[in-house]
Amino acid sequence: MFHQSGGCCDGSSPMCFPAGDFITSEADVHLADLVVEQVDAPIGFWMSVSQYEYWKHTHLTVDVVKGRGSGFSVEAPEGVRFLIRSRLFSDEESAALGLEAPKVGPGTTH
């Protein structure tokens, strides 16, 4: 499973844990189950509620890049780390998801 929180790092590195090794609660939001080639079962993606409030208007992509990640995440000994890439939803995507367009400045919207 992946879990994204704002508790450590720069907020762009999701942690990956074997299923059942990280306990979620009402403080977490289940965003989706990721389907990954060569992995038998979907991988749950969770985010802390507080982090979700910042990122709910964005399309997120989980990527793998070379480098050292957190020692707590499963990819740490592999010489790679997971990285979140994001872009704001378009107005049409936000409307389809029932989200109000985010504020981008005083009195304006995206």
N, CA, C and O atoms as a MOPAC input file, in Angstrom:
PM7 MOZYME 1SCF
protein

 N      0.83500 1    -1.18600 1     0.00000 1
 C      0.00000 1     0.00000 1     0.00000 1
 C      0.87300 1     1.24000 1     0.00000 1
 O      1.98800 1     1.22900 1     0.52100 1
 N      0.35400 1     2.31300 1    -0.59200 1
 C      1.01200 1     3.61500 1    -0.53500 1
 C      0.28600 1     4.47300 1     0.49000 1
 O     -0.93000 1     4.37800 1     0.65600 1
 N      1.05900 1     5.31400 1     1.17500 1
 C      0.46800 1     6.30700 1     2.06200 1
 C      1.21200 1     7.61300 1     1.86600 1
 O      2.44100 1     7.65700 1     1.91200 1
 N      0.45000 1     8.67800 1     1.64800 1
 C      1.00300 1    10.01800 1     1.45300 1
 C      0.56600 1    10.87500 1     2.62300 1
 O     -0.62400 1    10.98700 1     2.91700 1
 N      1.53400 1    11.47600 1     3.28300 1
 C      1.19800 1    12.38600 1     4.37900 1
 C      2.11500 1    13.58400 1     4.31200 1
 O      3.09500 1    13.58800 1     3.56700 1
 N      1.80300 1    14.58300 1     5.07700 1
 C      2.63200 1    15.78200 1     5.14000 1
 C      3.51400 1    15.76300 1     6.37200 1
 O      4.08100 1    16.79000 1     6.74400 1
 N      3.63800 1    14.61000 1     7.00700 1
 C      4.35400 1    14.53300 1     8.27400 1
 C      5.85500 1    14.58200 1     8.17400 1
 O      6.52200 1    14.99400 1     9.12300 1
 N      6.41600 1    14.16600 1     7.03400 1
 C      7.86600 1    14.20200 1     6.89800 1
 C      8.23000 1    14.44800 1     5.45000 1
 O      7.36000 1    14.53400 1     4.58400 1
 N      9.50200 1    14.55900 1     5.19700 1
 C     10.01400 1    14.76700 1     3.84600 1
 C      9.45800 1    16.05400 1     3.26200 1
 O      9.10000 1    16.96900 1     4.00300 1
 N      9.38300 1    16.13100 1     1.95500 1
 C      8.90600 1    17.34400 1     1.30100 1
 C      7.45500 1    17.24900 1     0.86600 1
 O      6.95100 1    18.15100 1     0.19600 1
 N      6.77500 1    16.17100 1     1.23700 1
 C      5.37100 1    16.01300 1     0.85700 1
 C      5.16900 1    15.41900 1    -0.51200 1
 O      4.02700 1    15.22000 1    -0.92700 1
 N      6.25500 1    15.12300 1    -1.24100 1
 C      6.09200 1    14.56000 1    -2.57600 1
 C      6.51000 1    13.09700 1    -2.64000 1
 O      6.46100 1    12.49600 1    -3.71400 1
 N      6.91400 1    12.51700 1    -1.53500 1
 C      7.38000 1    11.13100 1    -1.51900 1
 C      6.41000 1    10.24600 1    -0.75100 1
 O      6.38600 1    10.26500 1     0.48000 1
 N      5.60800 1     9.47000 1    -1.47800 1
 C      4.70200 1     8.56700 1    -0.77100 1
 C      5.48900 1     7.38800 1    -0.20700 1
 O      6.48400 1     6.95800 1    -0.78900 1
 N      5.04300 1     6.88500 1     0.90600 1
 C      5.66400 1     5.71700 1     1.51700 1
 C      4.93700 1     4.47800 1     1.01700 1
 O      3.71400 1     4.49000 1     0.87400 1
 N      5.67900 1     3.41000 1     0.75000 1
 C      5.09700 1     2.15800 1     0.28700 1
 C      5.37400 1     1.09200 1     1.34300 1
 O      6.51600 1     0.90100 1     1.76100 1
 N      4.32700 1     0.40500 1     1.76500 1
 C      4.42200 1    -0.60600 1     2.80800 1
 C      3.80000 1    -1.91200 1     2.31900 1
 O      2.87200 1    -1.88700 1     1.51100 1
 N      4.29800 1    -3.04300 1     2.79500 1
 C      3.58600 1    -4.29800 1     2.51600 1
 C      2.15700 1    -4.20200 1     3.07500 1
 O      1.93600 1    -3.58000 1     4.11400 1
 N      1.21200 1    -4.80700 1     2.39500 1
 C     -0.18600 1    -4.76700 1     2.84200 1
 C     -0.26900 1    -5.19600 1     4.30100 1
 O      0.28000 1    -6.22500 1     4.69300 1
 N     -0.96600 1    -4.39000 1     5.09800 1
 C     -1.16200 1    -4.69300 1     6.50700 1
 C     -0.10700 1    -4.14000 1     7.44100 1
 O     -0.28900 1    -4.19200 1     8.65800 1
 N      0.99700 1    -3.60800 1     6.91600 1
 C      2.05700 1    -3.07600 1     7.77100 1
 C      1.81600 1    -1.63800 1     8.21500 1
 O      2.50900 1    -1.15000 1     9.10800 1
 N      0.86800 1    -0.96200 1     7.62500 1
 C      0.53400 1     0.40800 1     8.00400 1
 C     -0.95000 1     0.44300 1     8.30600 1
 O     -1.76800 1     0.06600 1     7.46700 1
 N     -1.29700 1     0.88900 1     9.48600 1
 C     -2.70300 1     0.91700 1     9.90800 1
 C     -3.30000 1     2.27700 1     9.57200 1
 O     -2.79400 1     3.31000 1    10.01300 1
 N     -4.38100 1     2.27600 1     8.78700 1
 C     -5.08300 1     3.51300 1     8.47500 1
 C     -6.21100 1     3.72000 1     9.47600 1
 O     -6.60000 1     2.80600 1    10.20300 1
 N     -6.72500 1     4.94600 1     9.49500 1
 C     -7.80000 1     5.28500 1    10.43100 1
 C     -8.70200 1     6.32600 1     9.77600 1
 O     -8.60300 1     6.58600 1     8.57700 1
 N     -9.58100 1     6.91400 1    10.58100 1
 C    -10.46200 1     7.96300 1    10.07400 1
 C     -9.66300 1     9.22000 1     9.71400 1
 O    -10.21700 1    10.15700 1     9.13900 1
 N     -8.38600 1     9.24900 1    10.04200 1
 C     -7.51800 1    10.37100 1     9.67500 1
 C     -6.93200 1    10.20100 1     8.28000 1
 O     -6.11000 1    11.01000 1     7.84900 1
 N     -7.35300 1     9.14300 1     7.56200 1
 C     -6.83200 1     8.84900 1     6.22500 1
 C     -7.97600 1     8.71200 1     5.22700 1
 O     -9.08400 1     8.30900 1     5.58100 1
 N     -7.68300 1     9.06000 1     3.96000 1
 C     -8.63200 1     8.95200 1     2.85800 1
 C     -8.09100 1     7.92000 1     1.86800 1
 O     -6.92300 1     7.98600 1     1.48300 1
 N     -8.93400 1     6.96700 1     1.45300 1
 C     -8.54300 1     6.00700 1     0.42100 1
 C     -8.85400 1     6.64700 1    -0.92000 1
 O    -10.02000 1     6.85400 1    -1.25500 1
 N     -7.81000 1     6.96500 1    -1.69500 1
 C     -8.00200 1     7.65100 1    -2.97200 1
 C     -8.31000 1     6.70100 1    -4.11300 1
 O     -9.18900 1     6.96800 1    -4.93200 1
 N     -7.57800 1     5.58100 1    -4.16800 1
 C     -7.73400 1     4.66400 1    -5.29900 1
 C     -6.95200 1     3.39300 1    -5.03400 1
 O     -6.16700 1     3.30300 1    -4.09000 1
 N     -7.18700 1     2.41100 1    -5.89300 1
 C     -6.36000 1     1.20900 1    -5.93600 1
 C     -5.61000 1     1.24600 1    -7.25400 1
 O     -6.22100 1     1.26200 1    -8.32200 1
 N     -4.28800 1     1.25900 1    -7.18000 1
 C     -3.45200 1     1.33400 1    -8.37000 1
 C     -3.23700 1    -0.04900 1    -8.95700 1
 O     -2.97000 1    -1.00500 1    -8.22800 1
 N     -3.35200 1    -0.15600 1   -10.26300 1
 C     -3.07600 1    -1.40100 1   -10.97100 1
 C     -1.70300 1    -1.24100 1   -11.61600 1
 O     -1.48400 1    -0.34100 1   -12.42700 1
 N     -0.78300 1    -2.13200 1   -11.24200 1
 C      0.60100 1    -2.04100 1   -11.69700 1
 C      0.96300 1    -3.32700 1   -12.42400 1
 O      0.70600 1    -4.42600 1   -11.93400 1
 N      1.56300 1    -3.17600 1   -13.60400 1
 C      2.00500 1    -4.35800 1   -14.34500 1
 C      2.93800 1    -5.19400 1   -13.48200 1
 O      3.73200 1    -4.65100 1   -12.71400 1
 N      2.84500 1    -6.48000 1   -13.60200 1
 C      3.68000 1    -7.45800 1   -12.89700 1
 C      3.43100 1    -7.50700 1   -11.38900 1
 O      4.22000 1    -8.09500 1   -10.64800 1
 N      2.33800 1    -6.89400 1   -10.93500 1
 C      1.92600 1    -6.99200 1    -9.52900 1
 C      0.54900 1    -7.63200 1    -9.52900 1
 O     -0.36400 1    -7.15900 1   -10.20600 1
 N      0.40300 1    -8.70700 1    -8.77000 1
 C     -0.82300 1    -9.50900 1    -8.81600 1
 C     -2.08000 1    -8.77100 1    -8.35700 1
 O     -3.12900 1    -8.88600 1    -8.99000 1
 N     -1.98500 1    -8.02000 1    -7.27000 1
 C     -3.16800 1    -7.38200 1    -6.69900 1
 C     -3.05800 1    -5.86700 1    -6.78600 1
 O     -1.95300 1    -5.32400 1    -6.79000 1
 N     -4.19600 1    -5.18300 1    -6.85600 1
 C     -4.15400 1    -3.71500 1    -6.83600 1
 C     -3.48500 1    -3.21500 1    -5.54900 1
 O     -3.52100 1    -3.87800 1    -4.51200 1
 N     -2.88300 1    -2.04300 1    -5.64400 1
 C     -2.17300 1    -1.44600 1    -4.51300 1
 C     -2.97200 1    -0.25200 1    -4.02000 1
 O     -3.16400 1     0.71300 1    -4.76000 1
 N     -3.43600 1    -0.30500 1    -2.79000 1
 C     -4.20700 1     0.79700 1    -2.21300 1
 C     -3.36300 1     2.04700 1    -2.06800 1
 O     -2.18700 1     1.97400 1    -1.71300 1
 N     -3.96800 1     3.20100 1    -2.34600 1
 C     -3.29100 1     4.48400 1    -2.16900 1
 C     -4.10500 1     5.30400 1    -1.19100 1
 O     -5.27000 1     5.61400 1    -1.44000 1
 N     -3.48700 1     5.65000 1    -0.08800 1
 C     -4.12400 1     6.38200 1     0.99900 1
 C     -3.40600 1     7.71100 1     1.20800 1
 O     -2.22500 1     7.85100 1     0.88700 1
 N     -4.12500 1     8.67100 1     1.74500 1
 C     -3.54900 1     9.98100 1     2.03600 1
 C     -4.15900 1    10.49400 1     3.33100 1
 O     -5.33800 1    10.26800 1     3.60600 1
 N     -3.35100 1    11.18200 1     4.12100 1
 C     -3.89400 1    11.76800 1     5.34500 1
 C     -4.93500 1    12.81700 1     4.96800 1
 O     -4.81600 1    13.47600 1     3.93600 1
 N     -5.94700 1    12.96700 1     5.80500 1
 C     -7.02500 1    13.92500 1     5.54300 1
 C     -6.45900 1    15.33000 1     5.36900 1
 O     -6.88800 1    16.06100 1     4.47700 1
 N     -5.50200 1    15.71400 1     6.20900 1
 C     -4.94000 1    17.06400 1     6.11800 1
 C     -4.19900 1    17.26400 1     4.79700 1
 O     -4.29700 1    18.33400 1     4.19700 1
 N     -3.46500 1    16.26000 1     4.33600 1
 C     -2.76700 1    16.35600 1     3.05100 1
 C     -3.77800 1    16.39000 1     1.90500 1
 O     -3.59000 1    17.12100 1     0.93200 1
 N     -4.84800 1    15.60400 1     2.01700 1
 C     -5.89000 1    15.58300 1     0.98900 1
 C     -6.49600 1    16.97000 1     0.79000 1
 O     -6.79400 1    17.35500 1    -0.34000 1
 N     -6.68000 1    17.71200 1     1.85500 1
 C     -7.24300 1    19.05800 1     1.73700 1
 C     -6.38500 1    19.94100 1     0.83900 1
 O     -6.91800 1    20.78800 1     0.12200 1
 N     -5.07800 1    19.76100 1     0.86600 1
 C     -4.18000 1    20.52700 1    -0.00400 1
 C     -4.19600 1    20.01500 1    -1.44100 1
 O     -4.07000 1    20.80100 1    -2.37900 1
 N     -4.35000 1    18.71200 1    -1.61800 1
 C     -4.14700 1    18.09400 1    -2.92300 1
 C     -5.43400 1    17.65300 1    -3.63000 1
 O     -5.35600 1    17.06400 1    -4.70800 1
 N     -6.58800 1    17.91300 1    -3.07200 1
 C     -7.82000 1    17.37100 1    -3.64700 1
 C     -8.14700 1    17.93300 1    -5.02800 1
 O     -8.97600 1    17.36100 1    -5.73600 1
 N     -7.52800 1    19.02100 1    -5.42100 1
 C     -7.76700 1    19.61100 1    -6.74100 1
 C     -6.68800 1    19.22400 1    -7.74800 1
 O     -6.52700 1    19.88000 1    -8.77700 1
 N     -5.95000 1    18.15500 1    -7.44800 1
 C     -4.84800 1    17.77600 1    -8.32600 1
 C     -4.96000 1    16.33700 1    -8.81000 1
 O     -5.47600 1    15.46200 1    -8.11500 1
 N     -4.46100 1    16.12100 1   -10.01900 1
 C     -4.30200 1    14.78400 1   -10.57400 1
 C     -2.92500 1    14.31500 1   -10.13400 1
 O     -1.93100 1    14.99400 1   -10.39300 1
 N     -2.84800 1    13.17600 1    -9.47800 1
 C     -1.58700 1    12.66700 1    -8.94600 1
 C     -1.10500 1    11.48200 1    -9.76200 1
 O     -1.89400 1    10.62400 1   -10.15700 1
 N      0.19300 1    11.44200 1   -10.01000 1
 C      0.83800 1    10.32400 1   -10.67400 1
 C      1.95200 1     9.82700 1    -9.77200 1
 O      2.79500 1    10.60900 1    -9.33500 1
 N      1.96000 1     8.52500 1    -9.49000 1
 C      3.04600 1     7.92600 1    -8.71300 1
 C      4.12200 1     7.51000 1    -9.70700 1
 O      3.85500 1     6.76100 1   -10.64700 1
 N      5.33800 1     8.00000 1    -9.49300 1
 C      6.44400 1     7.71600 1   -10.38900 1
 C      7.58100 1     7.09500 1    -9.58600 1
 O      7.59700 1     7.16000 1    -8.35700 1
 N      8.53300 1     6.49200 1   -10.29900 1
 C      9.73400 1     5.92900 1    -9.68700 1
 C     10.92700 1     6.63800 1   -10.30500 1
 O     11.04900 1     6.71500 1   -11.52800 1
 N     11.81400 1     7.16100 1    -9.44900 1
 C     13.00600 1     7.86200 1    -9.92000 1
 C     14.22800 1     7.32700 1    -9.19100 1
 O     14.11200 1     6.77700 1    -8.09600 1
 N     15.39700 1     7.48900 1    -9.79800 1
 C     16.62200 1     7.08400 1    -9.12400 1
 C     16.86900 1     7.99400 1    -7.93300 1
 O     16.54800 1     9.18200 1    -7.96400 1
 N     17.43600 1     7.43100 1    -6.89800 1
 C     17.75100 1     8.22100 1    -5.71100 1
 C     17.38000 1     7.48100 1    -4.45900 1
 O     16.81200 1     6.38900 1    -4.50500 1
 N     17.70000 1     8.07300 1    -3.35900 1
 C     17.46400 1     7.45900 1    -2.05600 1
 C     16.19500 1     8.03200 1    -1.45300 1
 O     16.05200 1     9.24800 1    -1.32400 1
 N     15.28800 1     7.16600 1    -1.08900 1
 C     14.06300 1     7.57600 1    -0.43300 1
 C     14.16400 1     7.38100 1     1.06400 1
 O     15.25900 1     7.30100 1     1.62100 1
 N     13.03500 1     7.30800 1     1.70000 1
 C     12.97900 1     7.09100 1     3.13900 1
 C     13.37200 1     5.65500 1     3.47300 1
 O     13.06100 1     4.73500 1     2.71700 1
 N     14.03900 1     5.46400 1     4.57400 1
 C     14.40900 1     4.12400 1     5.01300 1
 C     13.23200 1     3.28300 1     5.44800 1
 O     13.39100 1     2.08400 1     5.67400 1
 N     12.04100 1     3.88000 1     5.57400 1
 C     10.85900 1     3.14700 1     6.02600 1
 C     10.07500 1     2.54400 1     4.87200 1
 O      9.24400 1     1.66300 1     5.09400 1
 N     10.31300 1     2.98800 1     3.66100 1
 C      9.53000 1     2.57900 1     2.51100 1
 C     10.19800 1     1.40000 1     1.81000 1
 O     11.42400 1     1.28800 1     1.82600 1
 N      9.40400 1     0.51200 1     1.19000 1
 C      9.92700 1    -0.74600 1     0.64800 1
 C     10.95100 1    -0.56900 1    -0.46400 1
 O     11.75500 1    -1.47200 1    -0.69600 1
 N     10.94800 1     0.55500 1    -1.15300 1
 C     11.88200 1     0.72400 1    -2.25700 1
 C     13.26700 1     1.17400 1    -1.81400 1
 O     14.18000 1     1.21500 1    -2.63900 1
 N     13.45500 1     1.50900 1    -0.55600 1
 C     14.70800 1     2.08900 1    -0.06500 1
 C     15.96100 1     1.30700 1    -0.46700 1
 O     16.92500 1     1.93400 1    -0.90600 1
 N     16.00500 1    -0.01500 1    -0.34600 1
 C     17.24600 1    -0.71400 1    -0.70300 1
 C     17.46200 1    -0.88700 1    -2.21500 1
 O     18.48100 1    -1.44200 1    -2.62700 1
 N     16.53400 1    -0.42900 1    -3.02900 1
 C     16.60500 1    -0.63700 1    -4.48000 1
 C     17.30600 1     0.48400 1    -5.24000 1
 O     17.49600 1     0.37500 1    -6.45100 1
 N     17.69600 1     1.56600 1    -4.55100 1
 C     18.35000 1     2.68000 1    -5.23600 1
 C     17.39600 1     3.57400 1    -6.00100 1
 O     17.81200 1     4.36200 1    -6.85000 1
 N     16.11000 1     3.44800 1    -5.69500 1
 C     15.08000 1     4.28300 1    -6.30400 1
 C     14.16200 1     4.78900 1    -5.19600 1
 O     14.20900 1     4.32700 1    -4.05600 1
 N     13.33600 1     5.74200 1    -5.56900 1
 C     12.32200 1     6.21600 1    -4.62600 1
 C     11.06100 1     6.54400 1    -5.39800 1
 O     11.09500 1     6.80500 1    -6.60000 1
 N      9.95800 1     6.52600 1    -4.69000 1
 C      8.68900 1     6.91000 1    -5.29500 1
 C      8.56000 1     8.42300 1    -5.20100 1
 O      9.04300 1     9.04600 1    -4.25500 1
 N      7.90500 1     8.99600 1    -6.19200 1
 C      7.72800 1    10.43900 1    -6.27000 1
 C      6.32600 1    10.72400 1    -6.76900 1
 O      5.83500 1    10.04100 1    -7.66700 1
 N      5.67700 1    11.72500 1    -6.19800 1
 C      4.36300 1    12.16400 1    -6.65800 1
 C      4.55600 1    13.32900 1    -7.63000 1
 O      5.20400 1    14.32700 1    -7.31300 1
 N      3.98600 1    13.17700 1    -8.80000 1
 C      3.92900 1    14.28200 1    -9.75900 1
 C      2.47500 1    14.72700 1    -9.79400 1
 O      1.56600 1    13.90000 1    -9.71900 1
 N      2.25700 1    16.01800 1    -9.90500 1
 C      0.87700 1    16.50500 1    -9.84100 1
 C      0.64100 1    17.64000 1   -10.82400 1
 O      1.56100 1    18.33800 1   -11.25200 1
 N     -0.62600 1    17.79200 1   -11.15900 1
 C     -1.08400 1    18.93300 1   -11.93800 1
 C     -2.49100 1    19.25800 1   -11.45000 1
 O     -3.22000 1    18.37400 1   -11.00000 1
 N     -2.86400 1    20.52000 1   -11.54000 1
 C     -4.21700 1    20.90400 1   -11.15500 1
 C     -5.22500 1    20.30300 1   -12.12400 1
 O     -4.98300 1    20.22700 1   -13.32900 1
 N     -6.36100 1    19.87500 1   -11.57700 1
 C     -7.45400 1    19.45600 1   -12.44500 1
 C     -7.90900 1    20.64900 1   -13.27000 1
 O     -7.83500 1    21.79000 1   -12.81400 1
 N     -8.37500 1    20.39100 1   -14.47000 1
 C     -9.01400 1    21.44400 1   -15.26600 1
 C    -10.35400 1    21.76500 1   -14.60200 1
 O    -10.82900 1    21.02000 1   -13.74500 1
 N    -10.94800 1    22.87500 1   -15.00700 1
 C    -12.26600 1    23.22500 1   -14.47700 1
 C    -13.27300 1    22.12100 1   -14.77000 1
 O    -14.13300 1    21.82500 1   -13.94000 1
 N    -13.16900 1    21.50700 1   -15.95800 1
 C    -14.08900 1    20.43900 1   -16.33900 1
 C    -13.88800 1    19.20700 1   -15.45300 1
 O    -14.86300 1    18.59500 1   -15.01600 1
 N    -12.63900 1    18.84500 1   -15.18800 1
 C    -12.36600 1    17.69800 1   -14.31500 1
 C    -12.87000 1    17.96200 1   -12.90600 1
 O    -13.46500 1    17.08400 1   -12.28200 1
 N    -12.63500 1    19.16900 1   -12.40100 1
 C    -13.11100 1    19.51800 1   -11.05600 1
 C    -14.62600 1    19.41900 1   -10.97500 1
 O    -15.17100 1    18.89600 1   -10.00300 1
 N    -15.30300 1    19.92500 1   -12.00200 1
 C    -16.77400 1    19.87100 1   -12.01700 1
 C    -17.25700 1    18.42900 1   -12.05300 1
 O    -18.21500 1    18.08000 1   -11.36400 1
 N    -16.59400 1    17.57500 1   -12.86300 1
 C    -16.99900 1    16.16700 1   -12.96400 1
 C    -16.82000 1    15.44100 1   -11.63700 1
 O    -17.54500 1    14.49100 1   -11.34100 1
 N    -15.85400 1    15.88800 1   -10.83900 1
 C    -15.60900 1    15.26900 1    -9.53500 1
 C    -16.40000 1    15.93500 1    -8.41600 1
 O    -16.31900 1    15.51300 1    -7.26200 1
 N    -17.16200 1    16.97000 1    -8.75000 1
 C    -17.95600 1    17.67000 1    -7.74300 1
 C    -17.12800 1    18.56200 1    -6.84500 1
 O    -17.51300 1    18.83500 1    -5.70800 1
 N    -15.97700 1    19.02400 1    -7.35300 1
 C    -15.09900 1    19.89800 1    -6.57600 1
 C    -15.27600 1    21.33500 1    -7.03100 1
 O    -15.43400 1    21.60600 1    -8.22100 1
 N    -15.24800 1    22.24100 1    -6.08800 1
 C    -15.25000 1    23.65000 1    -6.42100 1
 C    -13.84700 1    24.00900 1    -6.90000 1
 O    -12.86300 1    23.52500 1    -6.34100 1
 N    -13.74200 1    24.84800 1    -7.92400 1
 C    -12.42600 1    25.25300 1    -8.42600 1
 C    -11.63000 1    25.90600 1    -7.30200 1
 O    -12.18100 1    26.68600 1    -6.52600 1
 N    -10.32800 1    25.59100 1    -7.20600 1
 C     -9.51700 1    26.17000 1    -6.13300 1
 C     -9.29200 1    27.66100 1    -6.32900 1
 O     -9.27300 1    28.15200 1    -7.45700 1
 N     -9.12300 1    28.36800 1    -5.23800 1
 C     -8.78300 1    29.78800 1    -5.28900 1
 C     -7.31100 1    29.90900 1    -5.64200 1
 O     -6.47800 1    29.21300 1    -5.06100 1
 N     -6.97900 1    30.77700 1    -6.57900 1
 C     -5.58000 1    30.96400 1    -6.95900 1
 C     -5.08800 1    32.36100 1    -6.63400 1
 O     -3.90700 1    32.64700 1    -6.82800 1
 N     -5.91200 1    33.20100 1    -6.16900 1
 C     -5.51700 1    34.53600 1    -5.78700 1
 C     -6.70700 1    35.25000 1    -5.18000 1
 O     -7.81900 1    34.72500 1    -5.21000 1
 N     -6.49900 1    36.43500 1    -4.62900 1
 C     -7.61000 1    37.17000 1    -4.01400 1
 C     -8.75000 1    37.39600 1    -4.99500 1
 O     -8.59500 1    38.09600 1    -5.99500 1
 N     -9.89100 1    36.79700 1    -4.69700 1
 C    -11.09400 1    37.01500 1    -5.48600 1
 C    -11.11500 1    36.32400 1    -6.84300 1
 O    -12.03300 1    36.56000 1    -7.62800 1
 N    -10.13200 1    35.47700 1    -7.14400 1
 C    -10.11900 1    34.79700 1    -8.44000 1
 C    -10.15900 1    33.29100 1    -8.24800 1
 O     -9.90100 1    32.78200 1    -7.15700 1
 N    -10.48300 1    32.59100 1    -9.31400 1
 C    -10.45900 1    31.13000 1    -9.28400 1
 C     -9.66300 1    30.62500 1   -10.46500 1
 O     -9.39100 1    31.37000 1   -11.40600 1
 N     -9.29200 1    29.37000 1   -10.41700 1
 C     -8.54000 1    28.71800 1   -11.50900 1
 C     -9.40700 1    28.58400 1   -12.72600 1
 O     -8.96000 1    28.06300 1   -13.74700 1

